[in-house]
């Protein structure tokens, strides 16, 4: 066991820091009354409930400086934890600025993980490790789990290692060791999750390794099992400060409670209204029950906002007020007035992107009656990454510089590049670069040796790689599972090429056929990575983008040209990012597109988490609005294409929650069957139901997320008539001629039974190929198939 006698509590602390005496406190002069109250309340539990833009970092760092300046605490007696290295650096810099000297000897200011690494290296033997343990990254973790799964003879494709990793990470976030996993979780990973978790932890110990989840889990275990160790750190860390407390998971929460259990000198800074990371383990309940965890806690509300205008704050407050699970606060600002939150509806998503592009250019020129705004000071915040495609397409076309924050641009994403490679190969069979990308994507059992054989065959015969692959299979040089899969790919590519010239098959249908029959869509459907649903949405968005072109070739040429012409070397660029990525940022002008039920709030979030999911979506709306300093524009589309068909969209329920007096409606009169002004946030209306809605209802083909809600509010809002696609006109009254349960035949997948119908797409459980989604016109009734 580690000896505390070997540890110098003043390690790294300068003499000047040790000798720090009481001094003047000018850092208090710039604080408002609430901030100052939070800074000066040093003893006992304190919850600094800090709304967006209320100067919480300033108050938190001033509190650290106050502890040091008054001599209440030495630098090594303060534990200050953040979630990111950036936040930790900023805190150190601000403390140094307030002290007027470099910060030395604060070894316990950092992220949860960085601090726990230091602690765990001192006490590694208490959990069966050596002090020089290795920290595995995600790839190493997946590789190790694959080894364990393979040893048990489990099919990694059906039960991916990545899925198991997600299950284990969730348990570690909840501070559950294998022996503590509850019975309710016993069915995880086909009832083998707990067993594999135990094997994985044992293997990590053999390797003298940990993953990121272990850093917190091991320290919680050490503190729980070794009271003497915990007691020592409780004495050392006399004052604890936590940033972004609303984002803590269970393991972080327990770690903090254990350390603060004796003296209760803990100050947590956070905003329950900005807890938006529940999908990765954050528990908003941690901040909501702070007063129960620490009886007598002093709750200080920071409500004076220094970022946004009065109208923006009132609009955000109106929305978040709809949540019941919150501590409650009202943001206000001394800066009265300002621009109202602008609300506009569009015919469809493409028009939404066009209008925003024009508005950005006008604001840049200063032709909206406002001072010119630089592109760097404007941002588009979307709920889902697939929404970015329409904006990127538009901006690339008009030459408007932009940057994507938190991820690659749409046409540079992995799944889009893969799909485009398939399209290129079908249109141009000689495209060897495309073939190299798709030949083993998804996995077809073709290793490096098989791919070298294809290359050799193609070179020796002077043909393309796809022809080389055909020859390699026919000559028997590639056999077995890989040879069979390669033969199927080559055959499919030939058939898809014929469909490209078939006048009865649209290029949108062809794109869906290629992605479905190649197994590429299925690959992401079975992948349990949290990113996979987003990748599937991006693929749908890619197919949707084809509508504006006559054929696949025209689309591929368009993308190649705009990407080639896009130099992206401008100093000024509009930022595009998701709402999650925008937390902590601010911009003078913010655009919030896609406020439609099902898109925002996300239907998936509501389906998976119910009311809890809806409340987190509402917090996300609050975060989005409060990113804006001066101008906030919310928009929605009346129609979007789903599976090649128009769907009427219901404006987001969050729009109803915007206070009418803080909103300016920009929608042109007549666009929504009489003007959206009648359907402003007050909920008034009377606009006649549009033709498209009546036709969709008559065909029983309307399945947008807000359908039931629209029925209950019939007549309140009209919906626009969409423009026709440049490439085709979709018959909205067309419905599938098949029924669920009917037996059908598909040329590639064989016989199967229909298990679901979605527009013109069927979900079929095939006898040999498993469950697939196929276009209805490519199957026939089983009894019609000739013997």
URURVEN-V693239 format. One line per field, one symbol per residue. ss: DSSP state (A for helix, B for strand, O for the rest). phi: phi as a letter, one per 40 degrees, with the letter a starting at -180 (. if undefined). psi: psi as a letter, one per 20 degrees, with the letter a starting at -180 (. if undefined). Layout:
BEGIN
ss->???
phi->???
psi->???
END
This chain:
BEGIN
ss->OOOAAAOOOOOOOOAAAAOOOOOOOAAAOOOOAAAAAAAAOOOOOBBBBBOOOOOAAAAAAAAAAAAAAOOOOOAAABBBBBOOAAAAAAAAAAAAAAAOOOOOOOOOBBBAAAAAAAAAAAOAAAAOOOOOOBBOOAAAAAAAAAAAAAAOOOOOOOOOAAAAAAAAAAAAAOOOOAAAOOAAAOOAAAAOAAAAAAAAAAAAAAOOBBOAAAAAAAAAAAAAAOAAAAAAAAAAOOBBBBOOAAAOOAAAAAAAAAAAOOOOOBBBBBOAAAOOOAAAOOOOAAAAOAAAAOOOOBBBBBOBOOOOOAAAAAAAAAAAOOOOOOOOOOOBOOOOOOOOBBBBBBBBAAAAAAAAAAAAAAAAAOOOOOOOOOAAABBBBBOOAAAAAAAAAAAAAAOOOBBBOOOOOAAAOAAAAAAAAAAAAAAOOOOAAAAAAAOOOOOOOOOAAAAAAAAAAAAAAOOOAAAAAAAAAAOOOOOAAAAAAAAAAAAAAAAAAAAAOOOOOOAAAAAAAAAAAOOAAAAAAAOOOOOAAAAAAAAAAAAAAAAAOOOAAAAAAAAAAAAAAOOOOOOOOBBBBBAAAAOOOOBBBBBBOOOBOBOOOBAAAAAAAAAAAAAAAAAAAAAAAOOBBBBBBBBBBBBBBBOOBBBBOOBOAAAAOOOAAABBBOOOOOOOOOOAAAAOOOOOOOOOOOAAAAAAAAOOOOOOOOAAAAAAOOOOOOOOOOOOOOOOOOOOOOOOOOOOOOBBBBOOOBBBBBBBBBOOBBBBBBOOOBBBBBBAAABBBAAAOOO
phi->.cbcccbccbdgcccccccdbcadbcccccccdccccccccccgcbbccbcdgbgcccccccccccccccgcacdccbbbbbcbcccccccccccccccgaccbgbcbbicdccccccccccbdccbgbcccdcbcccccccccccccccccgcccccbcccccccccccccccgbcdcbccdccccdffgbdcccdccccccdcccfbbbcccdcdccccccccbdccdccccccccbbbbcfccccccccccdccccccccgcbbbbaadcbcbbdcbhcbccdccbdcccbdgcccbccbccbbbcccccccccccccccccacgabcaacccggccccbabbcacccdccccdccccccccgbbgbcdbcdcbbabbbcbccccdcccdcccccgccabbcgiccdcbcdcccccccdcccccbdccccccdccdbbcdbgbccccccccdcccccbgbccccccccccccgcbbgdcccccccccccdcccccccccccbcccccccccccccgccddccccccdccdcccccccccccccdcbcaccccccdcccccccccfbccbaccbacccccdgbaadbbbbcgcbdhcaccccccccbgcccccccccccccccccccbbbbbbabcaacbfgbcbcbcddcccccccdcbbbcbdcdgcbghhcdcbcdcgcihccccdccccccccfbcbcdcdcccccbdgcbcbcccccccbabcccccbcccbcgccbbbdccgcabcbabbgcbbbbcccbbgcbbbcdcbbbcdccccc
psi->qqpihipoijpjpqhhhhjprqrqmhihhjqrggghghginhprpponnorpkjkhhggghhgghhgghijhqqhijpooqrhqhghgghggggggghhjrqoqkmikoargghghggghhhkhiikkrqikqqoqaggggggghhggghhjkpohhhnqhhggghgghgghhjkorhijpqhijhiqlljjggghgggghghgghilrqrhhhggghhggghhinhhgghghhhgnhppppqlhijqagghgggghghjhghjmpopprohikojkhikiqohhghhkghhhnpjqoopooiopjgrrggghhgghhgiiiphmqhproqrqinqcapqppppqrgrhghgggghghgghghhikjkjrqqpqhijqqpoqhqhiihghgggghhgikoprqppjrrrgiiqghgggghgggghghnijnhhgghhihkorpjkoahghhhggggggghjkrrhhhhgghhghijhoabgggghggggggghgghhhhhjohioqhgggghgghghijgghghhipjqhighhhghhgghgghhhhjqhrgghghggggghhhiohkjqhpqqpprrhgiipirqqhpppnrknqphgoqphgghghjchggghhhhhhgggggjipggpppprrqhqqppljqpppqpqqhhhhipphijpopipqqihlkjpihikriijrbjqqprghggggghikjokqhjghhggikpihpqqqpqqqqhhrppohiprqirqpiqprpphgibqrppiqpncjqqppnqhhiapqpqphijqqphiipq.
END
